[in-house]
Amino acid sequence: MSFPILETERLQLIELQPAHAIHLFKQFSREDVTRYYGMDPLTSIEQAEKMLENMKGGFSSKRSMRWGIQLKDTQEFLGTIGLNNLVLNTKRCEVGYDLHPDFWSKGYIQEALQAVLTYCFDELKLARVGAVTFPDNEASWKLLLKAGFCKEGLLRNYLFQLGENHDAFVFSITDLEFGNKK
């Protein structure tokens, strides 16, 4: 399958290319971005290049897919959104997203998330999309609730970052719930 390009009113969700490594490095080398991402900050462009390779490999093996988020009118790179733990035969995945702080609080992730959920339920025919957040990441879990996700509970010591285990909230939305929301 070819990589799907998605569009919203303001955004294009595109296939990531090697040229995006610099954008990923600028974003993921920031502690304010990685604080709730479940990874330590990047320290080299090579790490960003490896991230891109892993994302491409995940898509090739149909285990994941990650879009670059860019403004439709200027092609300015904002961040990424994608599907993790994609299991097509059991019709489920988890969604994750990140945004450079210059673009926080402008509704971009909400807009991108709606496009990705529509793709998940209408094109991939998934039954469930989950999400995992740090409990302290209030902006993220409030966004999920606003998008129609239900909070399912707490995963104890689920995330490992900066040498420690952390609890995580788990959320989900089903195809039936999303269909009623649209």
Secondary structure, 3 states (H helix, E strand, C coil): CCCCCEECCCEEEEECCHHHHHHHHHHHCCHHHHCCCCCCCCCCHHHHHHHHHHHHHHHHCCCCEEEEEEECCCCCEEEEEEEEEEEHHHCEEEEEEEECHHHCCCCHHHHHHHHHHHHHHHHCCCCEEEEEECCCCHHHHHHHHHCCCEEEEEEEEEEEECCEEEEEEEEEEEHHHHHHHC
